[in-house]
Amino acid sequence: MATSTIDPGPLASSLPVSGDVARAGVSPDTIWWHYHGRDAQRNVFFTALGLRLLVVLATIAFSDQLGSLSRDSIQYDVRGRDIADQYLTGTNNWALWIDHGWFQFIGLVYFLFGPFLILIQLLNVFMSALSAAMVCRIAYLVTENRAATLLSGFAMALFPSIAWYCSLPLKDAAGIFALTAICLGILLLSVPRNRQGWYWIAGGLLLLMCLRVYLVPICAGCVALCLLPGRLPGGFRGVLKWGCVALGFAVVVYMVASVAGVDLTRIVIDYNQEDQTARYFDLSYINNVRDGMNSGSGRMYTYDHESQYGHGILNDIRLFGTGVFFFIFSIDIFNIGQARQLAALPEFLFFACCLPYLLVGVVKGWNRSPQRVLPLILFGLALIVVYSSMTTNMGAMYRWRMQALPFLIVLITYGAILWRKGPLYAVMAPYELKRNR
């Protein structure tokens, strides 16, 4: 693997067109990215764009069945029409752009251009294709490997659930774009020291505030924990140093909150108010959400009381472990309730085969370049914890897992390159460039 940490962008005058790469001190992957990186991103973008446009055409052709395929899409359309009427009469509530911004955005588009759901779909298609190209860039910054870069980008472009849901008028495409932008911004700041990373981070957090406000403080904390440690050593020393930094950061946050008069140890909820972000961290509210989601053929528990936290530490660990399992694998192959769940079977097999690569990517990736894999580990872990602890419906988990896929895919491909074994590496090996020893 290459060890160069410089951004290939400024190397236009120094990269050799041919000759001895070893004497130039630049890895072949760095040279490849400089001359072909934009082409790779462009190919990934148009591959993702083409596939998603085909899905959009399919939804138009089978629009009569869209309600049965995606009931949420119909709900978004109905809400958008109602909000467009509010804009028309001047009775809209601008405060709802926080946390409910996607409904408000659809209403604004309907107000300006008419109730054409395809406009929202086309925007999602563009954002999703751009996210795939961004994953390509992230993979290069993390791995500096041509094969991992290409496979990560094309896997993101062709992943079935992403191609389907991001071609619908749902907010998943925007959520994936926001999280990917934040991660890209962190890597731009920490690897090539590019200050444009701050724009990506700010834009991603702002978009996330409109979509899922409870993720904003979590992601902001991840940003701080990625940028604060400075240079991290690999292995246990790196874990210890990062742990000390994280602990110091938590102490500082607590002290600032205490000076400001905010009691972080006690969350008081006023349920008379319509919007309380703090409720997302309240146990009774979480149990209510879990009970409400535990319905339909995708329910994870037979009875609602089985899904509730607070009945012993072992039971809570079991519930969380069940959530993690369904977050990664989506379905229980021994208990498939309907034909729609069979659509998740290929992804189940993918993660069953790639789970060892993911573990290798985390462990060996940390030992090799902790500063690069830290954003992937933190964001992936944060999303796993949040959704595994909140969700009791396999269908919802299948959708929300997409937000973590950019980070999991890059870790999987990195693990394959570092492990250099198994079927996934056999696919990647022909695309690896020869390295100087």
Secondary structure, 3 states (H helix, E strand, C coil): CCCCCCCCHHHHHCCCCCCCHHHHCCCHHHHHHHHHHHHHHHHHHHHHHHHHHHHHHHHHHCHHHHHHHCHHHHHHHHHHHHHHHHHHHCCCCHHHHHHHHHHHHHHHHHHHHCCCHHHHHHHHHHHHHHHHHHHHHHHHHHHCCHHHHHHHHHHHHHCHHHHHHCCCCCCHHHHHHHHHHHHHHHHHHHCCCCCCHHHHHHHHHHHHHHHCCCHHHHHHHHHHHHHCCCCCCCHHHHHHHHHHHHHHHHHHHHHHHHHCCCCCCCCCCCCCCCCCHHHHHCHHHHHHHHHHHCCCCCECCCCHHHHCCCCCHHHHHHHHHHHHHHHHHCCCCCCCCCHHHHHHHHHHHHHHHHHHHHHHHHHHHHHHCHHHHHHHHHHHHHHHHHHHHHCCEHHHHHHHHHHHHHHHHHHHHHHHHHHCCHHHHHHHHHHCCCCCC
